[in-house]
Amino acid sequence: MEEQLNLAKANLKKDGFLKLKLDPSLNIIEEIKRLKTEKNAVILAHYYQVPEIQDIADYVGDSLGLSQMASKTSADIIVFAGVHFMAETAKILNPSKKVLLPDLNAGCSLAESCSGEDLKAFRDQHPDHIVVTYINTSADVKVYSDLVCTSSNAEKIINSIPKDQKIIFAPDKNLGKYIMERTGRDMLLWDGACVVHEAFSLDKIVALYNQHPGAKIIAHPESESHILRVASYVGSTAGMIDFVKQDNAQKFIVATEAGILHKMKQEVPEKELIAAPAKEDNTCACSECAFMRLNTLEKLYLCLKHELPEVTVDPEISKKALLPIERMMEISAR
């Protein structure tokens, strides 16, 4: 077993996660619970994680909620069941704590659309603009940001900026367009997008709506404008869950990553929740994030047991990236 573990550690950089065979008789859920207590660890999971990870997590939330929980935790170890930029943010907020990610390959198409170097060059071309970046970015990008936002607080963040101040908004052009419409601000948008939220088919959504008259369409603001125009509600993942809980409708067509349906069904078991159809046919006919699906219960267990893979951020980068995050959290708390 020791030889197998050493080999897995040696291959960690190449594989992105620990490849180890598990005893089939092992009760993984009970072992994770035991290890959490033994190591004073907390598991933070995004709504887009697979159901079994959401169920074992100490907290399930959207980007804003996860950032807030990461800043408050007293745990020594944070296991982040999400994607890489989320774990990086947790590390920036907790430089002295160990932050683990079950699979280092869990990236983000939106985060990859904007590098720190490219954003710096773009900012230098527009020196009279301040930079607001969506939290779905790397630590390198946050270094060149004046403010960070999430889909939950983007409108509030933009409204906190003086109206005569020019703004660069990066990297999600769809969220940027939506916030421009909501606030009336004319922002310079980075040309980035989330492949998951651009995967929805308007024609299929309309056809599905015709099959379910009375259903309400709800959508995430990272979706394209023509999807948002037919939605009864547009908001963050947490906002969408709150909406289906409070609204009187009994049917909802949900245009965001399909993982959210697990928590929604727990909150409103009496209501019918339908995943919005994707443009391309796939196994669930909905939109799933392949990066989010890289994390599994087995990887989470091995990650916690062996405290690998660990997410680290250069201390100097971390200090600079922390400033716009702290500004965001201060404004959000007002």
C-alpha positions in Angstrom: 0.0 0.0 0.0 2.8 2.4 0.8 4.4 1.7 -2.6 1.1 2.4 -4.3 0.7 5.7 -2.3 4.2 6.8 -3.2 3.5 6.1 -6.9 0.2 8.0 -6.7 2.0 11.0 -5.1 4.7 10.9 -7.8 2.1 10.9 -10.5 -0.1 13.6 -8.9 1.1 16.5 -11.0 0.4 14.5 -14.2 -2.9 13.0 -13.1 -4.3 15.9 -11.1 -5.7 13.6 -8.4 -4.6 10.6 -6.3 -5.1 7.4 -8.2 -5.5 4.7 -5.5 -7.5 1.5 -5.4 -10.0 1.5 -2.6 -11.1 -1.5 -0.5 -14.6 -2.3 -1.8 -15.9 -2.9 1.7 -14.9 0.6 2.8 -17.8 2.8 3.9 -16.6 6.0 2.2 -19.2 8.3 3.7 -18.5 7.2 7.2 -14.8 7.5 6.6 -15.2 11.0 5.3 -17.2 11.9 8.4 -14.5 10.4 10.7 -11.7 12.1 8.9 -13.4 15.5 9.0 -13.7 15.3 12.8 -10.2 13.9 13.2 -8.5 16.5 11.1 -10.8 19.5 12.0 -11.7 19.8 8.3 -14.7 21.4 6.5 -16.1 20.4 3.1 -17.4 23.3 1.0 -19.3 22.2 -2.1 -20.8 24.1 -5.0 -24.4 23.5 -6.1 -23.1 22.0 -9.3 -21.4 19.1 -7.6 -22.8 15.6 -7.9 -25.5 14.9 -5.3 -23.5 12.5 -3.1 -20.8 15.3 -2.6 -23.5 17.9 -1.9 -25.0 15.5 0.7 -21.7 15.0 2.6 -20.7 18.7 2.5 -20.8 20.9 5.5 -22.0 23.8 3.4 -23.4 23.9 -0.2 -23.6 27.3 -1.9 -22.9 29.6 -4.8 -19.7 31.5 -5.3 -20.6 34.3 -2.9 -21.9 32.0 -0.2 -18.8 29.8 -0.5 -16.5 32.8 -0.3 -18.3 34.0 2.8 -18.1 30.6 4.5 -14.4 30.2 3.5 -13.7 33.6 5.2 -15.4 32.5 8.5 -14.4 28.9 9.0 -12.4 27.8 12.0 -11.4 24.6 10.3 -7.7 23.7 9.8 -8.3 22.1 6.5 -10.7 23.2 3.7 -11.7 20.6 1.2 -13.2 22.5 -1.7 -15.6 20.5 -3.8 -15.8 22.8 -6.8 -13.4 24.1 -9.4 -9.9 25.5 -9.2 -10.6 29.2 -9.0 -12.9 28.6 -6.0 -10.3 26.7 -4.1 -7.8 29.5 -5.0 -10.2 32.1 -3.5 -10.5 30.0 -0.3 -6.7 29.9 -0.1 -6.5 33.7 -0.6 -9.0 34.2 2.2 -7.2 31.6 4.4 -3.4 31.8 3.7 -2.5 29.9 6.9 -5.0 27.0 6.3 -4.5 24.0 4.0 -6.9 24.0 1.1 -7.5 20.8 -0.9 -9.2 20.2 -4.2 -10.2 16.6 -5.0 -9.1 17.0 -8.7 -6.7 19.7 -9.9 -8.1 19.3 -13.4 -11.4 20.8 -12.3 -10.9 24.1 -14.1 -13.4 26.6 -15.7 -13.9 27.6 -19.3 -14.7 31.1 -18.3 -11.7 31.5 -16.0 -9.5 30.2 -18.8 -10.8 32.9 -21.2 -8.9 35.6 -19.3 -5.3 35.5 -18.1 -3.7 38.0 -15.7 -1.2 39.0 -18.3 -3.9 39.7 -20.9 -6.1 41.6 -18.5 -3.1 43.8 -17.5 -2.4 44.6 -21.1 -6.1 45.5 -21.7 -6.2 47.6 -18.6 -3.1 49.4 -19.6 -4.9 50.3 -22.9 -7.7 51.9 -20.9 -6.0 53.6 -17.9 -9.1 55.7 -17.1 -11.2 52.6 -16.4 -11.4 50.6 -13.2 -11.6 46.8 -13.5 -14.4 44.7 -12.1 -13.9 41.0 -12.5 -16.3 38.1 -12.0 -15.1 35.8 -9.2 -14.8 33.0 -11.9 -11.2 34.0 -12.5 -7.7 33.0 -11.4 -5.7 34.7 -8.7 -3.5 36.2 -11.3 -6.6 38.0 -12.8 -7.8 39.2 -9.4 -4.4 40.9 -8.9 -5.3 43.4 -11.7 -8.8 43.9 -10.5 -10.2 46.8 -8.5 -13.3 44.9 -7.5 -14.5 41.3 -7.7 -18.2 40.4 -7.9 -20.4 37.3 -8.1 -23.7 36.8 -9.9 -25.4 37.4 -6.6 -23.9 40.8 -6.0 -22.7 42.1 -9.4 -25.5 44.6 -9.7 -24.8 46.0 -6.2 -21.1 46.1 -6.9 -21.5 48.1 -10.1 -24.0 50.5 -8.5 -21.5 51.2 -5.7 -19.1 52.8 -8.3 -19.5 56.5 -9.1 -21.6 57.0 -12.3 -18.9 59.0 -14.0 -16.3 56.3 -13.5 -15.6 54.1 -16.6 -15.6 50.4 -16.0 -14.0 47.3 -17.6 -16.0 44.2 -16.8 -14.4 40.8 -17.3 -14.5 38.0 -18.2 -18.2 37.1 -18.8 -19.8 39.1 -21.5 -23.3 37.7 -20.9 -23.3 38.6 -17.2 -21.8 42.0 -18.2 -24.6 42.7 -20.7 -27.2 41.7 -18.2 -25.7 44.0 -15.5 -25.5 46.9 -18.1 -29.2 46.5 -18.7 -30.0 46.4 -15.0 -27.9 49.4 -14.0 -27.8 51.5 -17.2 -24.0 51.6 -17.1 -22.0 51.5 -20.3 -19.2 49.1 -19.5 -16.3 47.8 -21.6 -16.8 44.0 -21.7 -14.2 41.3 -22.0 -15.1 38.7 -24.6 -15.5 35.6 -22.4 -18.3 33.2 -21.7 -19.2 30.0 -19.8 -19.6 27.0 -22.2 -22.2 25.5 -19.8 -24.4 28.6 -19.7 -24.1 29.2 -23.5 -25.3 25.6 -24.2 -29.0 26.2 -23.9 -31.3 26.1 -26.9 -34.0 28.7 -27.1 -36.1 26.7 -29.5 -36.0 23.6 -27.3 -36.8 25.7 -24.2 -39.8 27.2 -26.0 -40.9 23.8 -27.1 -40.6 22.5 -23.6 -42.5 25.5 -22.2 -45.4 24.7 -24.7 -45.5 21.1 -23.3 -45.7 22.5 -19.7 -48.0 25.6 -19.9 -47.9 27.6 -16.7 -44.2 26.6 -16.0 -41.9 29.5 -15.2 -38.5 29.7 -16.9 -35.6 30.7 -14.6 -32.1 31.4 -15.8 -28.6 32.3 -14.6 -27.3 35.6 -15.9 -24.3 33.9 -17.6 -26.8 32.6 -20.2 -27.1 34.4 -23.5 -29.4 37.4 -23.8 -32.1 35.6 -25.9 -32.5 33.0 -23.0 -32.7 35.7 -20.4 -35.4 37.5 -22.3 -37.8 34.6 -22.0 -37.1 34.0 -18.3 -39.5 35.0 -15.5 -36.6 35.2 -13.1 -32.8 35.8 -13.7 -30.4 35.3 -10.8 -27.6 33.5 -9.2 -27.8 29.8 -8.2 -28.7 30.7 -4.7 -31.2 33.2 -6.0 -32.9 30.7 -8.2 -33.3 28.3 -5.3 -34.9 31.0 -3.2 -37.2 31.9 -6.1 -38.6 28.4 -6.6 -39.2 28.2 -2.8 -41.1 31.5 -2.7 -43.0 31.6 -6.0 -46.5 30.1 -6.3 -45.8 28.3 -9.6 -45.7 24.5 -9.4 -43.5 24.0 -12.5 -40.1 25.5 -13.3 -37.8 25.2 -16.3 -34.3 25.7 -14.9 -31.6 27.2 -17.2 -28.4 26.6 -15.4 -26.0 23.7 -14.7 -28.2 20.7 -13.9 -26.5 20.0 -10.6 -28.6 22.7 -9.0 -31.7 20.5 -9.3 -30.6 18.2 -6.5 -30.8 21.0 -3.8 -33.9 22.5 -5.4 -35.7 19.1 -5.2 -34.8 18.9 -1.5 -36.1 22.4 -0.9 -39.4 22.0 -2.9 -40.1 18.3 -3.3 -43.8 19.1 -4.2 -42.8 21.1 -7.2 -41.8 19.9 -10.7 -38.3 21.0 -11.8 -37.3 20.5 -15.4 -33.7 21.0 -16.7 -33.6 23.4 -19.6 -32.5 21.5 -22.8 -29.0 22.0 -24.3 -28.4 22.7 -27.9 -26.6 19.5 -28.4 -27.9 16.1 -27.4 -26.1 14.5 -24.5 -26.7 11.9 -21.8 -29.1 14.0 -19.8 -30.3 16.4 -22.5 -29.4 19.2 -20.2 -26.3 21.3 -19.6 -23.6 19.8 -17.3 -20.2 21.2 -16.4 -17.6 18.5 -17.2 -15.1 20.2 -14.9 -17.5 20.1 -11.9 -18.1 16.4 -12.6 -14.4 15.6 -12.3 -14.8 15.6 -8.5 -16.1 12.3 -7.1 -16.8 10.9 -3.7 -13.8 8.6 -4.0 -11.5 11.4 -4.9 -12.8 13.6 -2.1 -12.1 10.7 0.4 -8.6 10.2 -0.9 -8.0 14.0 -0.9 -9.0 14.3 2.7 -7.2 11.2 3.9 -3.9 12.0 2.3 -4.3 15.8 2.3 -3.6 16.0 -1.4 -3.9 17.7 -3.9 -3.2 20.9 -2.2 -4.0 24.3 -3.8 -1.4 27.0 -3.1 -1.1 30.6 -4.1 2.1 32.7 -4.2 2.0 34.9 -1.1 2.6 38.1 -3.0 -0.1 37.3 -5.5 -2.4 36.3 -2.7 -2.0 39.7 -0.9 -2.8 41.6 -4.0 -5.7 39.4 -5.0 -7.2 39.6 -1.5 -7.9 43.4 -1.8 -10.6 43.3 -4.5 -12.2 40.3 -2.7 -12.3 42.1 0.6 -13.8 45.2 -1.1 -16.5 43.0 -2.6 -17.4 41.4 0.7 -17.5 44.8 2.4 -19.9 46.2 -0.2 -22.0 43.0 -0.1 -22.4 43.3 3.7 -23.9 46.8 3.5 
